[in-house]
């Protein structure tokens, strides 16, 4: 992964409204490089329904 790609992912933290109350949340942060995280990134993307339930995590 290029450094520029890492910076883009790290800058995408936050909540974005999609439609009809559904929204997604992006969480990403730089972490130590390990065999489990060879690019030094920890990230998650979750899709939530209007009640806040995580439909896809």
Legacy VTK file of the C-alpha trace (Angstrom):
# vtk DataFile Version 3.0
C-alpha trace
ASCII
DATASET POLYDATA
POINTS 57 float
0.000 0.000 0.000
1.364 3.398 -0.952
1.754 6.119 1.685
-0.695 8.308 -0.243
-3.309 5.534 -0.041
-2.763 5.241 3.709
-3.250 8.983 4.135
-6.529 8.853 2.219
-7.851 6.054 4.441
-6.715 7.847 7.594
-8.458 11.050 6.480
-11.830 9.322 5.944
-12.734 8.999 9.648
-16.299 10.073 10.406
-19.968 9.509 9.765
-21.704 10.085 6.442
-25.490 10.075 5.921
-26.517 7.957 2.952
-30.312 7.869 2.448
-33.488 7.372 4.422
-31.642 7.432 7.736
-29.028 4.802 6.871
-25.456 5.868 7.520
-21.975 4.453 7.547
-19.054 5.047 9.849
-15.376 4.800 8.961
-12.765 4.421 11.675
-9.076 4.184 10.845
-5.830 4.832 12.637
-2.132 4.191 12.240
-0.761 1.396 14.436
2.525 -0.462 14.754
3.424 -2.737 11.853
2.891 -6.383 12.821
2.419 -9.630 10.878
-1.341 -9.215 11.418
-1.258 -5.556 10.242
1.584 -5.401 7.721
0.538 -1.958 6.460
0.357 -0.439 9.944
-3.350 0.409 9.725
-6.369 -0.540 11.816
-9.691 0.240 10.178
-13.380 -0.582 10.262
-16.392 0.226 8.094
-19.914 -0.253 9.466
-23.339 0.355 7.912
-26.109 1.359 10.346
-29.885 1.475 9.985
-31.979 4.483 11.123
-32.150 3.005 14.672
-28.366 2.754 14.940
-28.210 -1.028 14.497
-25.047 -2.118 12.670
-26.386 -3.957 9.599
-22.937 -4.708 8.234
-19.829 -4.615 10.385
LINES 1 58
57 0 1 2 3 4 5 6 7 8 9 10 11 12 13 14 15 16 17 18 19 20 21 22 23 24 25 26 27 28 29 30 31 32 33 34 35 36 37 38 39 40 41 42 43 44 45 46 47 48 49 50 51 52 53 54 55 56
